[in-house]
Amino acid sequence: MNKFPTYLTIIPANVRYDKNLCPAARLFYGEISVLLNEDGYCDVKNEYFAELYGVKRRQVINWIKQLIENGYIRIEIENGHKRKIYVLTKEQ
């Protein structure tokens, strides 16, 4: 049985070719975008992503940092503990 998610994602060209992002952060952007809920944010924890990709939690944090610094996502913390990750539309 396949343990990996089976959904498709589209990674926009401006993300795919952004040399400020490591290749894994580009892929990670696609992962976040397919996990957006009906309210437009992803609330999946770093541990999920780390396990999915077989990396340490610190690596996931680095990908998030790259995406924030380059304007592709934003994070909101609700009630001091619930994280919401929003995908931003960025002009090419």
Backbone bond lengths (Angstrom), bond angles and torsions (degrees), N, CA, C in turn:
res aa  C-N    CA-C-N  psi(-1)  N-CA   C-N-CA  omega(-1)  CA-C   N-CA-C  phi
1 M - - - 1.444 - - 1.527 109.54 -
2 N 1.328 116.39 137.27 1.456 122.77 -178.67 1.527 109.93 -78.27
3 K 1.327 117.37 123.82 1.464 120.62 -179.89 1.526 112.58 -91.00
4 F 1.326 117.85 -4.15 1.455 121.31 -177.21 1.525 111.23 -90.99
5 P 1.341 117.12 148.46 1.466 120.32 175.92 1.530 109.99 -59.67
6 T 1.314 116.83 151.38 1.470 120.40 -176.20 1.519 112.98 -117.79
7 Y 1.314 118.20 30.18 1.455 120.86 179.01 1.520 110.60 -96.93
8 L 1.316 115.31 161.45 1.464 122.00 178.69 1.513 109.23 -99.59
9 T 1.317 115.76 152.42 1.457 120.83 175.45 1.519 109.37 -135.46
10 I 1.303 114.91 154.85 1.460 121.81 173.93 1.522 106.93 -116.90
11 I 1.311 115.59 127.79 1.459 120.90 176.93 1.528 106.65 -108.56
12 P 1.326 117.17 114.54 1.469 120.26 -177.02 1.536 111.95 -59.18
13 A 1.320 115.87 152.38 1.465 121.24 -177.40 1.522 112.00 -57.10
14 N 1.327 117.68 -38.33 1.467 118.36 -178.17 1.528 111.68 -64.84
15 V 1.312 118.03 -27.53 1.469 121.42 175.22 1.533 109.54 -81.31
16 R 1.326 117.17 -47.07 1.473 121.37 -177.49 1.524 112.88 -56.18
17 Y 1.321 116.78 -37.30 1.465 120.30 -173.23 1.529 113.65 -105.97
18 D 1.319 117.51 10.73 1.461 120.76 179.54 1.527 109.35 -75.85
19 K 1.308 116.24 110.38 1.463 121.36 -177.03 1.532 112.68 -71.81
20 N 1.322 117.65 -8.44 1.462 121.16 175.12 1.529 111.86 -79.79
21 L 1.328 116.74 -11.11 1.467 121.85 179.90 1.520 109.82 -106.34
22 C 1.315 116.32 137.98 1.460 118.57 171.98 1.539 107.74 -71.70
23 P 1.321 118.32 156.66 1.465 120.40 -179.24 1.531 113.83 -54.04
24 A 1.321 117.62 -37.18 1.467 120.21 -179.67 1.524 111.26 -67.09
25 A 1.327 118.31 -36.05 1.465 121.06 178.32 1.527 110.26 -66.63
26 R 1.312 117.69 -34.18 1.472 121.64 177.02 1.531 110.05 -63.11
27 L 1.326 116.03 -46.40 1.460 121.14 177.77 1.534 110.50 -64.39
28 F 1.307 115.76 -41.31 1.462 121.89 -179.67 1.535 111.15 -60.57
29 Y 1.328 117.47 -36.05 1.469 121.72 175.42 1.534 109.70 -56.23
30 G 1.326 116.50 -44.70 1.458 120.80 178.34 1.514 111.90 -63.10
31 E 1.314 116.46 -39.16 1.469 121.00 178.63 1.524 110.66 -62.29
32 I 1.320 116.51 -45.12 1.467 120.27 178.45 1.524 110.19 -61.94
33 S 1.323 116.65 -44.72 1.464 119.51 -174.55 1.529 113.20 -64.21
34 V 1.325 118.57 -30.70 1.463 119.11 177.97 1.524 112.39 -81.41
35 L 1.317 117.03 -13.00 1.458 120.65 -179.99 1.532 112.84 -98.01
36 L 1.331 116.90 8.35 1.462 119.53 177.38 1.520 109.35 -65.84
37 N 1.304 116.16 135.57 1.458 119.48 178.22 1.525 110.13 -87.29
38 E 1.316 117.22 -176.71 1.463 120.27 -176.42 1.522 112.88 -64.98
39 D 1.328 117.39 -16.92 1.463 121.58 176.62 1.527 112.16 -90.22
40 G 1.326 117.19 1.75 1.453 121.48 173.18 1.510 116.60 87.39
41 Y 1.314 117.99 17.55 1.458 119.72 177.34 1.526 110.64 -136.48
42 C 1.328 114.42 161.02 1.469 122.84 176.71 1.519 106.75 -108.59
43 D 1.321 116.45 131.45 1.467 119.19 179.36 1.528 112.00 -120.73
44 V 1.315 116.20 25.42 1.458 121.61 179.87 1.532 109.43 -75.27
45 K 1.301 116.54 141.23 1.465 122.04 -177.08 1.536 111.91 -80.44
46 N 1.314 115.35 155.09 1.469 121.62 179.65 1.521 112.19 -57.56
47 E 1.318 117.00 -33.31 1.464 120.55 -179.21 1.527 111.67 -61.90
48 Y 1.333 116.72 -36.90 1.468 120.72 177.41 1.526 109.80 -60.70
49 F 1.336 115.79 -49.69 1.466 120.30 -178.35 1.527 110.98 -63.86
50 A 1.321 116.78 -41.15 1.465 120.54 -179.96 1.528 110.63 -60.91
51 E 1.311 116.47 -44.14 1.463 119.90 178.90 1.523 111.41 -67.19
52 L 1.324 116.85 -42.14 1.462 121.57 -179.47 1.522 111.77 -59.16
53 Y 1.345 116.29 -43.22 1.462 121.02 -176.61 1.525 113.61 -96.05
54 G 1.318 117.60 -3.08 1.453 120.30 178.41 1.516 113.36 67.43
55 V 1.334 115.41 38.71 1.469 120.83 179.19 1.523 109.00 -125.28
56 K 1.301 115.82 171.41 1.459 120.69 175.85 1.536 109.63 -79.25
57 R 1.305 114.79 153.92 1.467 121.57 179.45 1.538 111.32 -54.46
58 R 1.318 116.90 -35.73 1.467 122.18 -179.99 1.527 111.11 -59.30
59 Q 1.328 117.02 -36.39 1.465 120.69 179.41 1.527 110.51 -65.69
60 V 1.314 116.67 -41.78 1.470 120.97 177.24 1.534 109.66 -60.50
61 I 1.311 116.08 -42.81 1.470 120.50 178.14 1.530 110.60 -59.89
62 N 1.325 117.59 -39.90 1.468 121.20 177.87 1.523 111.53 -64.04
63 W 1.333 117.38 -41.25 1.470 120.08 177.71 1.524 110.55 -62.67
64 I 1.316 115.87 -43.90 1.465 120.30 178.88 1.523 109.75 -59.94
65 K 1.317 116.42 -45.12 1.464 121.31 179.77 1.529 110.83 -58.74
66 Q 1.328 117.59 -45.09 1.469 120.94 178.81 1.526 111.13 -60.50
67 L 1.326 116.48 -43.66 1.462 120.05 -178.83 1.517 111.79 -67.32
68 I 1.322 117.96 -37.03 1.466 121.25 176.76 1.527 109.83 -66.61
69 E 1.329 116.97 -50.45 1.462 121.56 -176.75 1.523 112.95 -59.90
70 N 1.327 116.97 -27.44 1.456 120.55 -178.96 1.522 113.26 -100.31
71 G 1.319 116.66 8.11 1.459 121.38 171.51 1.512 116.38 80.01
72 Y 1.333 118.49 22.20 1.457 120.70 -178.57 1.522 114.03 -96.51
73 I 1.306 117.18 -23.62 1.464 120.78 176.11 1.520 109.19 -139.81
74 R 1.327 114.63 162.39 1.461 120.57 170.76 1.508 107.21 -136.97
75 I 1.323 115.19 151.82 1.459 122.05 -177.52 1.512 109.38 -117.83
76 E 1.320 115.39 136.48 1.463 121.70 170.70 1.523 107.37 -122.34
77 I 1.312 115.44 141.79 1.461 121.05 175.52 1.524 106.91 -110.33
78 E 1.322 115.55 121.72 1.459 121.35 -177.48 1.526 109.19 -103.32
79 N 1.312 116.01 133.94 1.474 122.01 178.61 1.529 112.83 53.88
80 G 1.321 116.35 30.68 1.450 120.40 175.98 1.518 116.31 74.96
81 H 1.351 118.05 -1.69 1.467 117.05 -177.83 1.521 115.26 -146.24
82 K 1.328 120.33 -29.43 1.465 120.63 -177.56 1.526 110.08 -86.84
83 R 1.339 115.28 118.06 1.461 120.82 -179.21 1.524 110.08 -90.10
84 K 1.329 114.81 135.99 1.461 121.62 174.60 1.520 107.87 -121.29
85 I 1.334 116.51 124.57 1.459 121.86 177.98 1.526 107.63 -104.94
86 Y 1.330 116.37 121.23 1.466 122.76 177.88 1.512 109.21 -107.36
87 V 1.326 117.11 137.25 1.458 122.54 174.22 1.524 106.63 -87.81
88 L 1.320 116.12 130.82 1.461 121.13 -179.35 1.522 110.62 -101.06
89 T 1.302 115.02 147.43 1.459 120.53 174.75 1.516 106.84 -88.33
90 K 1.311 115.85 124.80 1.460 120.76 -177.40 1.511 108.54 -122.42
91 E 1.322 115.89 130.82 1.457 120.36 179.02 1.524 110.15 -65.39
92 Q 1.312 114.86 144.13 1.453 119.43 179.14 1.472 107.59 -79.95
